[in-house]
Amino acid sequence: MTQNPGRRGFLLGGAVLGAGALVTACTSNEPAAQASAPAAATSAAAAAGGNEAPGDKVVIGFSAPAADHGWIAAIAKNAADAAKQYSDVEFKAVEPTNDINQQISAVESLIQAKVNVLVILPNDGEQLNQVARQAMDAGIPVVNVDRVFPDKLSYRAWIGGDNYGMGVAAGHFIGKTLKDKGVSNPVILEIQGIATLPLTQDRSKGFADALKTYGFTVTAQQDAKFTVESGTQVASNLLQAHKKIDAIWNHDDDQGIGVMAAIKEAGRDEFFMVGGAGSANAMRDIQADSGVLKATVTYPATMAGSAIKIARLIAQGKGMSDLLEQEVPQSITLSSETVSKENVDKYLPFGFES
């Protein structure tokens, strides 16, 4: 997304930490399996007097685009769910919108309300840069999610996905699978999101670089605008143009619904496909292992929940307890993990619904 038009700029240590596990991502090295019981983990941490123990009251303002895309909807949910874990957090979310001017006005209202800290996923980092700087200048720390503000003075901390890493993960899965099958000169197709976006270009570069290590290249590439409708149309065109295909990488699992519909309509199954972002829909298909989709590479919507937890720590003057430093890091890039049949059960609870 995974910035998708609705996002995306996919994981703290892993893209797969859900809202319940996010505190663990920030404050401990407990295994993910244990982190699935947030109430118990929080109680234990509170008893130990760690970062999870109630502290000073914090009002966290939150602004994000409209939830017209599965990944963005999950962003809002993860943020709200993370805030609910703390008795010392008041979550103040403004109306989500895809209108730049409306989002600027909404953030200004949070500044005027004198919230303690702001968490912002901007529709456009450059266009909201100035209002984020206003917040910082007013003494309100900003946690920038995914789409980065170009001015580092406009945010205290940034957390987001690794678009280049998504491409690398997809490229290695496809490259290794084809090598193991003994395929030479494979036909590899790439269905992008929006080709003009830097995030898409980063994904494509990572994909090409990884494939190159196996001696492979992309045969054909076309963008599908991050929509289901375009996914169907683009996939149909590519299927008609290529009578033999060995592998497809689709950048986005939301548009992948349309891609899969076109594949089923064409009755093609001689190839395998890798998705992108880590939707629950895609993971269930991978789990069933009854179609061409064999893997997806994550771009975690859980980053919004992590951002809330980071914002709380910043507002309370705390650092991450596993680090020696007394402050939260300025930048956190989440890794992109490959979800296949072998590990899908681990990742499925944290997938977003398309």
C-alpha positions as CSV (number, residue, x, y, z in Angstrom):
1,M,0.0,0.0,0.0
2,T,1.2,-1.6,0.8
3,Q,1.2,3.3,0.8
4,N,-1.8,2.3,-1.3
5,P,-3.7,5.1,-2.7
6,G,-5.3,4.7,0.6
7,R,-1.9,4.2,2.1
8,R,1.1,3.2,1.8
9,G,4.7,4.2,1.9
10,F,4.2,-3.7,5.1
11,L,6.8,-5.1,9.7
12,L,8.7,-3.7,14.4
13,G,10.7,-6.7,13.8
14,G,7.8,-8.0,11.8
15,A,4.8,-6.8,9.9
16,V,2.7,-9.2,11.7
17,L,2.3,-7.8,15.1
18,G,-1.4,-7.1,15.7
19,A,-2.9,-4.5,18.0
20,G,-2.7,-6.8,20.9
21,A,0.9,-7.6,20.3
22,L,2.1,-4.1,19.5
23,V,3.2,-3.1,23.0
24,T,5.4,-6.1,23.0
25,A,6.9,-4.9,19.8
26,C,7.8,-1.6,21.5
27,T,8.7,-2.8,24.9
28,S,9.8,-6.4,25.2
29,N,11.1,-9.5,23.5
30,E,8.3,-11.7,24.4
31,P,7.4,-14.2,21.6
32,A,4.5,-13.3,19.4
33,A,2.5,-16.2,20.6
34,Q,2.5,-14.9,24.2
35,A,1.7,-11.4,23.0
36,S,-1.6,-12.6,21.7
37,A,-3.1,-12.2,25.2
38,P,-2.8,-8.4,25.6
39,A,-4.7,-8.2,28.8
40,A,-2.6,-10.8,30.5
41,A,0.6,-9.3,29.2
42,T,-0.4,-5.8,30.2
43,S,-1.3,-7.0,33.7
44,A,2.0,-8.7,34.1
45,A,3.9,-5.7,32.8
46,A,2.0,-3.4,35.1
47,A,2.8,-5.6,38.1
48,A,6.4,-5.4,37.1
49,G,6.2,-1.6,36.9
50,G,7.3,-1.5,33.3
51,N,6.2,0.8,30.4
52,E,2.8,-0.9,30.5
53,A,2.0,0.3,34.0
54,P,-0.4,3.3,34.0
55,G,1.4,6.6,33.9
56,D,0.5,10.3,33.3
57,K,-2.8,10.9,31.4
58,V,-2.1,11.3,27.7
59,V,-4.5,12.7,25.0
60,I,-3.5,11.3,21.6
61,G,-4.9,12.9,18.5
62,F,-5.3,10.8,15.4
63,S,-5.9,11.6,11.8
64,A,-5.9,9.3,8.7
65,P,-7.4,9.0,5.3
66,A,-10.9,7.7,4.7
67,A,-11.3,3.9,5.1
68,D,-12.1,3.2,1.5
69,H,-9.5,0.5,1.2
70,G,-9.0,-2.6,3.4
71,W,-5.5,-1.6,4.5
72,I,-6.6,1.9,5.6
73,A,-9.6,0.6,7.4
74,A,-7.2,-1.7,9.3
75,I,-5.0,1.3,10.1
76,A,-7.9,3.1,11.9
77,K,-8.9,-0.1,13.8
78,N,-5.4,-0.9,14.9
79,A,-4.9,2.6,16.2
80,A,-8.2,2.6,18.2
81,D,-7.6,-0.9,19.5
82,A,-4.1,-0.1,20.7
83,A,-5.4,3.1,22.5
84,K,-8.1,1.0,24.4
85,Q,-5.4,-1.1,26.0
86,Y,-4.4,1.9,28.3
87,S,-6.3,3.4,31.1
88,D,-4.0,6.5,30.8
89,V,-4.8,7.2,27.2
90,E,-7.6,9.3,25.8
91,F,-7.9,8.7,22.0
92,K,-9.2,11.7,20.1
93,A,-9.7,10.7,16.4
94,V,-10.9,13.2,13.9
95,E,-13.2,12.4,10.9
96,P,-11.1,10.5,8.3
97,T,-11.0,12.1,4.9
98,N,-9.3,11.9,1.5
99,D,-9.6,15.6,1.0
100,I,-6.2,17.3,1.8
101,N,-7.7,20.6,3.0
102,Q,-10.2,18.8,5.2
103,Q,-7.4,16.7,6.8
104,I,-5.3,19.9,7.4
105,S,-8.3,21.5,9.1
106,A,-8.9,18.4,11.2
107,V,-5.3,18.4,12.3
108,E,-5.5,22.1,13.1
109,S,-8.5,21.3,15.3
110,L,-6.4,18.8,17.3
111,I,-3.6,21.4,17.7
112,Q,-6.2,23.9,19.0
113,A,-7.5,21.2,21.4
114,K,-4.0,21.0,22.8
115,V,-3.7,17.2,22.6
116,N,-0.5,15.9,24.1
117,V,0.7,14.1,21.0
118,L,-0.4,13.6,17.4
119,V,-0.4,10.5,15.3
120,I,-0.9,11.3,11.6
121,L,-1.1,9.1,8.5
122,P,-1.3,11.9,5.9
123,N,-3.1,11.7,2.6
124,D,0.1,13.3,1.2
125,G,3.2,13.9,3.3
126,E,4.3,16.9,1.4
127,Q,1.0,18.7,1.5
128,L,0.4,18.1,5.2
129,N,4.0,18.9,6.1
130,Q,3.3,22.4,7.1
131,V,0.4,21.6,9.5
132,A,2.5,18.9,11.1
133,R,5.3,21.5,11.6
134,Q,2.7,23.8,13.2
135,A,2.0,21.0,15.8
136,M,5.7,20.5,16.5
137,D,6.3,24.2,16.8
138,A,3.4,24.3,19.3
139,G,5.2,21.7,21.4
140,I,3.0,18.8,20.3
141,P,5.1,15.8,19.2
142,V,4.0,14.2,15.9
143,V,4.3,10.5,15.2
144,N,4.3,10.3,11.4
145,V,2.8,7.0,10.0
146,D,3.9,5.6,6.7
147,R,3.8,8.5,4.2
148,V,6.7,10.6,5.5
149,F,6.7,14.3,5.9
150,P,9.7,15.7,3.9
151,D,10.7,18.1,6.7
152,K,12.2,16.2,9.7
153,L,11.3,19.1,11.9
154,S,7.6,18.2,11.2
155,Y,7.7,14.9,13.2
156,R,9.3,13.5,16.3
157,A,9.1,9.9,15.1
158,W,8.3,8.1,11.9
159,I,7.1,4.5,11.6
160,G,6.3,2.8,8.3
161,G,6.7,-0.1,5.9
162,D,9.6,-1.1,3.7
163,N,8.5,-0.9,0.1
164,Y,11.8,-1.9,-1.4
165,G,11.8,-4.8,1.1
166,M,8.4,-5.9,-0.2
167,G,9.8,-6.3,-3.7
168,V,12.9,-8.1,-2.4
169,A,10.8,-10.6,-0.5
170,A,8.5,-11.2,-3.5
171,G,11.5,-11.5,-5.8
172,H,13.3,-14.1,-3.6
173,F,10.1,-16.2,-3.2
174,I,9.5,-16.3,-7.0
175,G,13.2,-16.6,-7.9
176,K,13.8,-19.5,-5.5
177,T,10.6,-21.3,-6.4
178,L,11.4,-21.2,-10.1
179,K,15.0,-22.2,-9.6
180,D,13.9,-25.2,-7.4
181,K,11.6,-26.2,-10.3
182,G,14.4,-26.0,-12.8
183,V,12.6,-23.3,-14.8
184,S,14.8,-21.4,-17.3
185,N,13.9,-18.2,-19.0
186,P,10.6,-17.8,-17.0
187,V,7.8,-15.5,-18.0
188,I,7.4,-13.3,-14.9
189,L,4.6,-10.7,-14.8
190,E,4.3,-7.8,-12.3
191,I,1.1,-6.0,-11.5
192,Q,1.9,-2.7,-9.8
193,G,-0.3,-0.4,-7.8
194,I,0.2,3.2,-9.1
195,A,3.3,3.3,-11.3
196,T,4.0,7.0,-10.7
197,L,4.3,6.7,-6.9
198,P,7.8,6.5,-5.4
199,L,6.6,3.6,-3.2
200,T,5.6,1.6,-6.2
201,Q,8.9,2.3,-7.9
202,D,10.7,1.2,-4.7
203,R,8.7,-2.1,-4.8
204,S,9.5,-2.7,-8.4
205,K,13.2,-2.0,-7.9
206,G,13.4,-4.4,-5.0
207,F,11.6,-7.0,-7.1
208,A,14.0,-6.6,-10.0
209,D,17.1,-6.6,-7.8
210,A,16.1,-9.8,-6.1
211,L,15.2,-11.5,-9.4
212,K,18.5,-10.5,-10.8
213,T,20.3,-12.7,-8.2
214,Y,18.7,-15.7,-9.8
215,G,19.4,-14.5,-13.4
216,F,15.7,-13.6,-14.0
217,T,14.0,-10.4,-15.2
218,V,10.4,-9.1,-15.3
219,T,8.8,-10.0,-18.7
220,A,6.0,-7.5,-18.5
221,Q,4.8,-4.9,-16.0
222,Q,1.5,-3.0,-15.7
223,D,-0.1,-0.9,-13.0
224,A,-3.6,-1.5,-11.6
225,K,-4.2,1.6,-9.5
226,F,-4.8,-0.2,-6.2
227,T,-8.4,-0.9,-7.2
228,V,-10.3,-4.2,-7.6
229,E,-11.8,-3.0,-11.0
230,S,-8.4,-2.1,-12.4
231,G,-6.9,-5.3,-11.0
232,T,-9.5,-7.3,-13.0
233,Q,-8.9,-5.4,-16.2
234,V,-5.1,-5.4,-16.0
235,A,-4.9,-9.1,-15.2
236,S,-7.2,-9.9,-18.1
237,N,-5.1,-7.9,-20.5
238,L,-1.9,-9.6,-19.3
239,L,-3.4,-13.1,-19.4
240,Q,-4.5,-12.5,-23.0
241,A,-1.1,-11.2,-24.0
242,H,0.8,-14.1,-22.5
243,K,-0.2,-17.6,-23.4
244,K,2.4,-19.0,-21.0
245,I,3.2,-17.5,-17.6
246,D,5.4,-18.9,-14.9
247,A,4.9,-16.4,-12.0
248,I,3.0,-13.2,-11.2
249,W,3.7,-10.7,-8.4
250,N,0.7,-8.5,-7.6
251,H,1.7,-5.6,-5.4
252,D,-1.5,-5.3,-3.5
253,D,-3.9,-7.8,-2.0
254,D,-6.9,-5.4,-2.2
255,Q,-6.5,-5.0,-6.0
256,G,-5.6,-8.7,-5.9
257,I,-9.3,-9.6,-5.5
258,G,-9.8,-8.3,-9.0
259,V,-6.6,-10.0,-10.2
260,M,-7.8,-13.4,-8.8
261,A,-11.3,-12.9,-10.4
262,A,-9.7,-12.4,-13.8
263,I,-7.5,-15.5,-13.4
264,K,-10.5,-17.7,-12.4
265,E,-12.5,-16.3,-15.3
266,A,-9.7,-17.2,-17.7
267,G,-9.3,-20.7,-16.2
268,R,-5.5,-20.3,-16.0
269,D,-3.5,-22.2,-13.4
270,E,-0.2,-23.0,-15.0
271,F,1.6,-20.3,-12.9
272,F,1.8,-19.3,-9.3
273,M,1.2,-15.9,-7.8
274,V,2.6,-13.8,-4.9
275,G,0.5,-11.0,-3.4
276,G,1.4,-7.9,-1.4
277,A,0.4,-6.3,1.9
278,G,-0.9,-9.3,3.8
279,S,-4.7,-9.3,3.7
280,A,-6.6,-11.9,5.6
281,N,-8.4,-12.8,2.3
282,A,-5.1,-13.6,0.6
283,M,-3.9,-15.6,3.6
284,R,-7.0,-17.7,3.7
285,D,-6.4,-18.5,0.0
286,I,-2.8,-19.4,0.7
287,Q,-3.9,-21.6,3.6
288,A,-6.4,-23.4,1.5
289,D,-3.8,-24.0,-1.2
290,S,-6.4,-24.5,-3.8
291,G,-5.4,-21.9,-6.3
292,V,-2.5,-20.0,-7.9
293,L,-1.8,-17.7,-4.9
294,K,1.0,-19.3,-2.9
295,A,2.4,-16.4,-0.9
296,T,2.0,-12.7,0.1
297,V,4.6,-10.3,1.4
298,T,3.5,-8.2,4.3
299,Y,3.1,-4.4,4.7
300,P,1.6,-4.2,8.2
301,A,-1.4,-2.1,9.0
302,T,-0.4,-2.8,12.6
303,M,2.0,0.1,12.3
304,A,-0.8,2.4,13.4
305,G,-1.2,0.5,16.6
306,S,2.5,0.7,17.2
307,A,2.4,4.4,16.4
308,I,-0.2,4.9,19.2
309,K,2.1,3.0,21.7
310,I,5.1,5.0,20.5
311,A,3.1,8.3,21.0
312,R,2.2,7.3,24.5
313,L,5.8,6.6,25.4
314,I,6.9,9.9,23.9
315,A,4.2,11.9,25.7
316,Q,5.1,10.2,29.0
317,G,8.9,10.9,28.5
318,K,9.7,7.2,28.2
319,G,11.9,5.1,25.9
320,M,11.6,1.5,24.7
321,S,12.6,-0.7,27.6
322,D,14.6,-3.1,25.5
323,L,16.9,-0.3,24.3
324,L,19.6,1.4,26.3
325,E,18.6,4.9,25.1
326,Q,16.1,6.9,27.2
327,E,14.1,8.1,24.2
328,V,12.0,6.5,21.5
329,P,13.9,6.2,18.2
330,Q,13.4,8.8,15.5
331,S,12.6,6.3,12.8
332,I,11.4,2.8,12.6
333,T,11.2,0.8,9.4
334,L,9.2,-2.3,9.6
335,S,10.3,-5.4,7.8
336,S,8.4,-7.2,5.0
337,E,7.8,-10.9,5.8
338,T,6.9,-13.6,3.3
339,V,3.7,-15.5,4.2
340,S,3.3,-19.0,2.7
341,K,1.5,-22.1,3.5
342,E,4.2,-23.1,5.9
343,N,3.7,-20.1,8.2
344,V,0.3,-18.6,7.3
345,D,-1.3,-19.8,10.6
346,K,1.1,-17.5,12.5
347,Y,0.3,-14.4,10.3
348,L,-3.4,-14.9,9.6
349,P,-4.6,-13.3,12.9
350,F,-3.0,-10.0,11.9
351,G,-4.2,-9.8,8.3
352,F,-6.6,-7.1,7.3
353,E,-9.9,-7.7,5.6
354,S,-10.1,-6.5,2.0
